[in-house]
């Protein structure tokens, strides 16, 4: 019973956020720059979080997050506002994922990282190298997935609720569990392929 009420309350919160987002978009269309600032501060941390988990580099995630918001600003400025039933946060996350995918695909060698290890004992260095290599494998696996599957996995890793995942990915809330299970299975399958490829390179 409690979980049912929590779902209802979460859904109402999402609807109120969507309405206030749309109000801010309307203000933006009228030239109110403060409205854009409000949207930026409301959504930036989560958009950045999605990108950082995808690309793994803070500076690049920051640049891509700003680019996502710039796309929103330009869209409104050019008179192409989002529709009232469109989730602003969801639109931003999808744009961010697309930017992140393009950034990763554009790298000549995804394994190249500017890794600065803190001097220490050999075992500690090996552990740090192993951790970095595992992060690279995870990112290589994520971009092999359809973008919606990768986004769902990242959102849940960031503790987004099923209702939030549904709104962002534009799917029915009742289907999120099934979609996540499929995404997790696809990730496991692709992870084995990536690790197999990596092993063959050595």
Secondary structure, DSSP 8 states (H G I E B T S, - for coil): -HHHHHHHHHHHHHHHHHHHHHHHHHHHHTT-HHHHHHHHHHHHHHHHHHHHHHH--HHHHHHHHHHHHHHHHHHHHTT----TTS-HHHHHHHHHHHHHHHHHHT-S-TT----------HHHHHHHHHHHHHHHHHHHHHTTS-HHHHHHHHHHHTT--HHHHHHHHT--GGGHHHHHHHHHHHHHHHHHHHHHHHHHH-
